[in-house]
Amino acid sequence: MNHMKNLFIFMTSLVLLLAGCSGKEYVIVQVADAQLGFAAADRCQREGVAFDNDVTYERDCLLRAVDFINALNPDAVVFTGDQVNYPDIPAQWEAFDEVASMIDKDIKVFHIPGNHDVIIKDSGIDSSPFTNCYGDDRFVHSERGVKMVGINTNLIQYDDSMEYDQIDWLEAVLEKPCKDDVTILFGHHPFFMTDIDEPDSYFPIKASKRHEYFELFSVMDVDAVYAGHRHETYEAEYDGIPMKTTTSVAYQIGNSRPSVRVITIKDGAVSDELHEI
């Protein structure tokens, strides 16, 4: 009798625990385009002076972002590319990693490469400056009904042959074991900024590829797509899937302010908000 009573108490507690977890928010902070060294390089180019590897401005912005992240204590942080301005300057990677390593260890941290984290060649993309630091150029992580997927959009934008391998990988990892799960996709380049049929320009994925990818995202029930690269904020959607471009955490190209994006998933719904740092 006591055994059955204890079993009943255990099962009741387990049900209550699971019920409590199911309604808990899952919080992700997106950090875009820290791009350490950009401000100094831009200034040197405009003024026609010798190169100056000064990362002070971006480092200070990133420090404020890390303080915000640690105070918020999210479940995960995703750096969506352009960690540095020049991939062949080790000091820029070291300065970035010094600050990023200050994120509390119980917060999961993910990185994907931007165009400034790789070497772009006529023959394709050399991602080794990035992969030497982070081990892979894409990621998938599932937890508490939320799946985060990060891809190397450089392969798409610059027609690298590894794009086809990445598409096969995407089709596999985007499969949802449960229809109620939420899938968030992260890339560096936005697929579009205001309209899926907008003309080609420097920042978005080339127009000839946008529909192909968003058809895949629609079939696989992707809930939202987040990117950076533009150093300014844009919001759009296609077929009910939001495409949001988050401004830089540091140097701006436009009227936005240094910010991070806080993405919240609760009860199957996705919401987000920009926070100036």
DOSEMI-691035 format. One record per residue (C-alpha): residue number from 0; residue in one letter; x, y, z. Coordinates in Angstrom, 3 decimals, decimal comma. Example, Ala and Ser with C-alpha at 12.3 -4.5 7.8 and 13.67 -1.06 7.14 Angstrom:
residues 2
  num  residuo      east     north        up
    0        A    12,300    -4,500     7,800
    1        S    13,670    -1,060     7,140
//
This chain:
residues 277
  num  residuo      east     north        up
    0        M     0,000     0,000     0,000
    1        N     2,796     2,428     0,938
    2        H     4,569     1,546    -2,320
    3        M     1,466     2,446    -4,369
    4        K     0,994     5,674    -2,396
    5        N     4,604     6,701    -2,988
    6        L     4,299     5,880    -6,680
    7        F     1,140     8,008    -6,923
    8        I     2,877    10,950    -5,211
    9        F     5,883    10,602    -7,531
   10        M     3,747    10,482   -10,696
   11        T     1,645    13,461    -9,565
   12        S     4,791    15,498    -8,872
   13        L     6,221    14,560   -12,264
   14        V     3,055    15,644   -14,080
   15        L     3,037    18,963   -12,232
   16        L     6,727    19,494   -13,005
   17        L     6,266    18,802   -16,706
   18        A     3,220    21,042   -16,823
   19        G     5,227    23,845   -15,266
   20        C     8,082    23,384   -17,757
   21        S     5,779    23,379   -20,768
   22        G     4,681    26,940   -20,094
   23        K     8,153    28,298   -19,364
   24        E     9,580    30,852   -21,770
   25        Y    12,593    29,988   -23,905
   26        V    14,714    33,105   -24,470
   27        I    17,376    33,658   -27,140
   28        V    19,514    36,768   -27,575
   29        Q    20,693    37,443   -31,126
   30        V    23,893    39,472   -31,442
   31        A    24,701    40,668   -34,965
   32        D    27,829    42,134   -36,523
   33        A    30,131    42,970   -33,650
   34        Q    32,725    43,176   -36,463
   35        L    35,636    44,242   -34,295
   36        G    37,816    46,763   -36,116
   37        F    35,152    48,061   -38,524
   38        A    34,917    51,613   -37,154
   39        A    38,673    52,214   -37,299
   40        A    39,005    50,651   -40,760
   41        D    36,152    52,799   -42,072
   42        R    37,684    55,938   -40,576
   43        C    41,133    55,169   -42,015
   44        Q    39,649    54,599   -45,460
   45        R    37,612    57,817   -45,378
   46        E    40,532    59,894   -44,137
   47        G    43,114    58,214   -46,343
   48        V    45,414    57,385   -43,443
   49        A    47,389    54,259   -42,544
   50        F    45,525    51,226   -41,250
   51        D    44,880    51,271   -37,529
   52        N    43,765    48,046   -35,860
   53        D    41,762    49,798   -33,144
   54        V    38,871    47,645   -31,839
   55        T    38,018    49,876   -28,859
   56        Y    34,587    51,020   -30,069
   57        E    33,251    47,584   -30,964
   58        R    34,772    46,010   -27,862
   59        D    33,013    48,543   -25,621
   60        C    29,691    47,887   -27,369
   61        L    30,148    44,138   -27,030
   62        L    31,001    44,513   -23,341
   63        R    27,703    46,328   -22,781
   64        A    25,895    43,580   -24,680
   65        V    27,500    40,911   -22,495
   66        D    26,459    42,806   -19,364
   67        F    22,890    42,910   -20,700
   68        I    22,966    39,198   -21,546
   69        N    24,270    38,167   -18,139
   70        A    21,636    40,288   -16,383
   71        L    18,860    38,818   -18,551
   72        N    20,166    35,247   -18,189
   73        P    18,611    33,871   -21,415
   74        D    18,688    30,230   -22,427
   75        A    20,912    30,881   -25,435
   76        V    22,893    33,499   -27,354
   77        V    23,397    33,360   -31,126
   78        F    26,098    35,448   -32,791
   79        T    24,903    35,760   -36,388
   80        G    28,216    36,480   -38,065
   81        D    30,887    39,090   -38,617
   82        Q    32,582    38,527   -35,332
   83        V    35,579    40,414   -36,779
   84        N    36,295    42,829   -39,612
   85        Y    39,392    41,116   -41,021
   86        P    39,518    37,315   -40,719
   87        D    43,310    37,208   -41,150
   88        I    44,078    39,400   -38,111
   89        P    44,356    37,100   -35,056
   90        A    44,191    40,047   -32,643
   91        Q    40,619    40,789   -33,723
   92        W    39,506    37,198   -33,042
   93        E    41,304    37,268   -29,704
   94        A    39,624    40,535   -28,683
   95        F    36,213    39,185   -29,664
   96        D    36,702    35,897   -27,817
   97        E    37,980    37,692   -24,715
   98        V    34,673    39,557   -24,375
   99        A    32,373    36,760   -25,570
  100        S    33,949    34,409   -23,014
  101        M    32,547    36,669   -20,271
  102        I    29,029    35,352   -20,982
  103        D    27,908    33,247   -18,033
  104        K    28,839    29,606   -18,561
  105        D    25,312    28,317   -17,991
  106        I    24,112    30,240   -21,087
  107        K    24,504    28,306   -24,336
  108        V    26,408    30,242   -27,016
  109        F    26,345    29,594   -30,773
  110        H    28,180    31,220   -33,683
  111        I    27,727    31,291   -37,461
  112        P    30,043    32,989   -39,964
  113        G    29,504    36,294   -41,699
  114        N    31,250    37,432   -44,856
  115        H    33,976    39,113   -42,757
  116        D    34,693    35,859   -40,891
  117        V    35,671    33,934   -44,035
  118        I    37,908    34,409   -47,066
  119        I    35,940    34,884   -50,285
  120        K    37,738    33,504   -53,330
  121        D    36,821    33,092   -57,000
  122        S    36,669    29,354   -56,355
  123        G    34,316    29,705   -53,393
  124        I    34,420    30,261   -49,650
  125        D    37,319    29,458   -47,342
  126        S    35,605    29,217   -43,954
  127        S    38,736    28,103   -42,092
  128        P    39,310    31,391   -40,204
  129        F    35,892    30,832   -38,624
  130        T    35,969    27,030   -38,289
  131        N    39,428    27,155   -36,708
  132        C    37,751    29,074   -33,875
  133        Y    34,336    27,420   -33,662
  134        G    34,639    23,987   -35,248
  135        D    31,765    24,125   -37,718
  136        D    30,033    26,689   -39,913
  137        R    26,493    25,622   -38,954
  138        F    24,644    24,306   -35,922
  139        V    21,420    22,743   -34,727
  140        H    20,267    22,661   -31,118
  141        S    16,944    21,389   -29,754
  142        E    15,687    22,017   -26,250
  143        R    12,287    22,252   -24,546
  144        G    10,369    22,187   -27,827
  145        V    12,556    24,847   -29,489
  146        K    14,895    24,043   -32,361
  147        M    17,573    26,580   -33,314
  148        V    19,285    26,132   -36,670
  149        G    22,199    28,253   -37,876
  150        I    23,565    28,170   -41,426
  151        N    26,492    29,568   -43,417
  152        T    24,751    31,966   -45,810
  153        N    28,078    32,777   -47,485
  154        L    27,761    29,440   -49,289
  155        I    24,425    30,580   -50,710
  156        Q    25,389    34,121   -51,596
  157        Y    28,678    33,241   -53,319
  158        D    27,550    30,023   -55,070
  159        D    29,953    27,777   -53,210
  160        S    29,683    24,084   -54,105
  161        M    29,165    23,255   -50,414
  162        E    25,769    24,965   -50,608
  163        Y    24,238    21,698   -51,850
  164        D    25,628    19,766   -48,896
  165        Q    24,161    22,419   -46,606
  166        I    20,745    22,126   -48,283
  167        D    20,761    18,346   -47,694
  168        W    21,738    18,971   -44,074
  169        L    18,968    21,574   -43,710
  170        E    16,307    19,218   -45,049
  171        A    17,364    16,647   -42,464
  172        V    17,634    18,895   -39,401
  173        L    14,476    20,922   -40,090
  174        E    12,282    17,836   -39,721
  175        K     9,972    18,363   -36,747
  176        P     9,409    15,369   -34,465
  177        C     6,377    17,189   -33,047
  178        K     4,159    19,637   -34,942
  179        D     3,971    21,858   -31,863
  180        D     7,736    22,407   -31,783
  181        V     9,092    25,830   -32,769
  182        T    11,930    26,181   -35,300
  183        I    14,019    29,358   -35,516
  184        L    16,531    29,743   -38,350
  185        F    19,570    32,029   -38,136
  186        G    21,814    33,251   -40,948
  187        H    24,141    36,136   -41,578
  188        H    22,722    37,487   -44,839
  189        P    18,999    38,334   -44,811
  190        F    17,115    36,528   -47,556
  191        F    15,346    39,848   -48,184
  192        M    14,842    43,046   -46,234
  193        T    11,430    44,405   -47,260
  194        D    10,039    42,054   -49,946
  195        I    11,021    38,624   -51,242
  196        D    10,926    39,998   -54,796
  197        E    12,998    43,115   -54,107
  198        P    15,863    43,704   -56,580
  199        D    19,300    42,257   -56,042
  200        S    21,651    44,425   -53,983
  201        Y    24,745    43,953   -51,844
  202        F    23,033    42,943   -48,610
  203        P    20,295    40,326   -49,221
  204        I    20,589    36,826   -50,650
  205        K    20,384    37,006   -54,440
  206        A    16,823    37,091   -55,740
  207        S    17,159    33,902   -57,797
  208        K    17,500    31,808   -54,623
  209        R    15,026    33,373   -52,208
  210        H    11,851    31,519   -53,227
  211        E    13,639    28,160   -53,265
  212        Y    14,718    28,558   -49,671
  213        F    11,461    29,978   -48,370
  214        E     9,543    27,142   -50,041
  215        L    11,759    24,759   -48,065
  216        F    11,195    26,768   -44,869
  217        S     7,439    26,699   -45,471
  218        V     7,343    22,934   -46,086
  219        M     9,457    22,353   -42,986
  220        D     7,298    24,718   -40,915
  221        V    10,051    27,157   -39,938
  222        D     8,548    29,734   -37,591
  223        A    10,927    32,680   -38,091
  224        V    14,200    33,638   -39,775
  225        Y    16,713    36,071   -38,248
  226        A    19,802    37,597   -39,839
  227        G    22,185    40,542   -39,632
  228        H    24,739    41,893   -42,153
  229        R    22,893    45,134   -42,960
  230        H    23,898    47,063   -39,802
  231        E    20,339    48,396   -39,726
  232        T    17,005    46,884   -38,724
  233        Y    14,403    45,621   -41,205
  234        E    11,286    43,489   -40,777
  235        A     9,359    41,629   -43,486
  236        E     7,677    38,284   -44,076
  237        Y     6,748    35,804   -46,777
  238        D     4,135    33,048   -46,599
  239        G     3,603    33,856   -42,945
  240        I     7,290    33,423   -42,055
  241        P     8,902    36,547   -40,543
  242        M    12,261    37,590   -42,027
  243        K    13,912    39,937   -39,530
  244        T    17,213    41,745   -40,028
  245        T    18,852    42,803   -36,780
  246        T    21,150    45,791   -36,684
  247        S    24,740    45,655   -35,490
  248        V    25,578    45,516   -31,814
  249        A    28,224    48,127   -32,671
  250        Y    28,895    50,138   -35,845
  251        Q    25,800    51,328   -37,738
  252        I    25,128    51,907   -41,443
  253        G    21,917    53,890   -41,167
  254        N    19,750    55,296   -38,409
  255        S    19,539    52,327   -36,055
  256        R    21,254    52,222   -32,675
  257        P    23,608    49,509   -31,343
  258        S    21,207    46,800   -30,212
  259        V    20,617    43,124   -29,571
  260        R    17,393    41,245   -30,299
  261        V    15,646    39,252   -27,578
  262        I    13,578    36,401   -29,003
  263        T    11,025    34,769   -26,719
  264        I     9,195    31,498   -27,368
  265        K     6,261    30,647   -25,139
  266        D     3,377    28,242   -25,711
  267        G     4,432    27,788   -29,339
  268        A     4,426    31,515   -30,154
  269        V     7,477    33,554   -31,156
  270        S     7,932    37,211   -30,229
  271        D    10,964    39,468   -30,240
  272        E    12,127    42,905   -29,219
  273        L    15,186    45,041   -29,922
  274        H    17,124    46,315   -26,920
  275        E    19,604    49,179   -27,265
  276        I    22,836    48,589   -25,431
//
